Amino acid sequence: MIRHGVHLRYEVSQPTGIPLARRLIEEGAIDYLSLMDHAPGIGICSAGAFQRYVMKNQGVSLDEVEKIVEELQERRAKVDWNALRELTAFARSRGLR
């Protein structure tokens, strides 16, 4: 049997998306929820690897990448981890994996 599901990959540095994610969970529109953190230097991606990736895939200069990195780091510093814990607890209460 094949079972398809909708996977919401939520970027933690985008706090304005929490109400939308919650609504999609309430509506039963998603089956899986993942919290993603694509800030450079987090997880398996070094800052240099992130810069090369963005330059290649977005066609921007090193100066532009540095601005992107700075913005991402600023947004990451403002992540509301309690709100994300509440979101994931709500998702679990609705049976999401």
Contacts in CASP RR format, 6 or more apart in sequence:
PFRMAT RR
TARGET T0000
AUTHOR 0000-0000-0000
METHOD contacts of the structure
MODEL  1
MIRHGVHLRYEVSQPTGIPLARRLIEEGAIDYLSLMDHAPGIGICSAGAF
QRYVMKNQGVSLDEVEKIVEELQERRAKVDWNALRELTAFARSRGLR
5 30 0 8 1.000
5 31 0 8 1.000
5 32 0 8 1.000
6 29 0 8 1.000
6 30 0 8 1.000
6 31 0 8 1.000
6 32 0 8 1.000
7 30 0 8 1.000
7 31 0 8 1.000
7 32 0 8 1.000
7 33 0 8 1.000
7 34 0 8 1.000
8 21 0 8 1.000
8 24 0 8 1.000
8 30 0 8 1.000
8 32 0 8 1.000
8 33 0 8 1.000
8 34 0 8 1.000
9 34 0 8 1.000
9 36 0 8 1.000
10 17 0 8 1.000
10 21 0 8 1.000
10 33 0 8 1.000
10 34 0 8 1.000
10 35 0 8 1.000
10 36 0 8 1.000
10 87 0 8 1.000
11 36 0 8 1.000
11 37 0 8 1.000
11 38 0 8 1.000
12 35 0 8 1.000
12 36 0 8 1.000
12 37 0 8 1.000
12 76 0 8 1.000
12 79 0 8 1.000
12 84 0 8 1.000
13 37 0 8 1.000
13 38 0 8 1.000
13 39 0 8 1.000
13 72 0 8 1.000
13 75 0 8 1.000
13 76 0 8 1.000
13 78 0 8 1.000
13 79 0 8 1.000
14 75 0 8 1.000
15 78 0 8 1.000
15 79 0 8 1.000
15 80 0 8 1.000
15 83 0 8 1.000
18 80 0 8 1.000
18 83 0 8 1.000
18 84 0 8 1.000
18 87 0 8 1.000
21 33 0 8 1.000
21 87 0 8 1.000
22 87 0 8 1.000
22 90 0 8 1.000
24 30 0 8 1.000
25 33 0 8 1.000
25 87 0 8 1.000
25 90 0 8 1.000
25 91 0 8 1.000
25 94 0 8 1.000
25 96 0 8 1.000
26 94 0 8 1.000
28 94 0 8 1.000
30 96 0 8 1.000
31 96 0 8 1.000
31 97 0 8 1.000
32 96 0 8 1.000
32 97 0 8 1.000
33 87 0 8 1.000
33 88 0 8 1.000
33 91 0 8 1.000
33 96 0 8 1.000
33 97 0 8 1.000
35 84 0 8 1.000
35 88 0 8 1.000
37 43 0 8 1.000
37 76 0 8 1.000
38 45 0 8 1.000
38 72 0 8 1.000
39 72 0 8 1.000
39 73 0 8 1.000
39 75 0 8 1.000
39 76 0 8 1.000
40 46 0 8 1.000
40 47 0 8 1.000
40 48 0 8 1.000
40 50 0 8 1.000
40 51 0 8 1.000
40 69 0 8 1.000
40 72 0 8 1.000
40 73 0 8 1.000
41 47 0 8 1.000
41 50 0 8 1.000
42 76 0 8 1.000
45 53 0 8 1.000
47 69 0 8 1.000
50 69 0 8 1.000
51 62 0 8 1.000
51 65 0 8 1.000
51 66 0 8 1.000
51 69 0 8 1.000
54 60 0 8 1.000
54 65 0 8 1.000
54 68 0 8 1.000
55 61 0 8 1.000
55 62 0 8 1.000
55 65 0 8 1.000
60 68 0 8 1.000
END
